[in-house]
Amino acid sequence: MLVRLEKDGYINRKQDWKTKIISLTEKGESILKKAMPAQLEFQSSFFDDVLSEEEKKTLYSLITRVHKYSLKRELPDR
């Protein structure tokens, strides 16, 4: 899949020893900006169809709390 995205001009790939860096090109950024609103609307519809407004607020609050906690944690040493 990455070969095709690179061939079509959506990504750049670079390798520095063991580290691979994949970044979007301007063409990739452009298509992402076009697709993102529809994708967000589609994903949000899952919640809209199942959860009440109060349940959505609770879920948002819980996810936000977990996210804030995750920012404080450090990755374990291997």
Beta strands, then each sheet from edge to edge (+ up, - down):
strand 1: 11-16
strand 2: 19-24
sheet 1: 1+ 2-
end
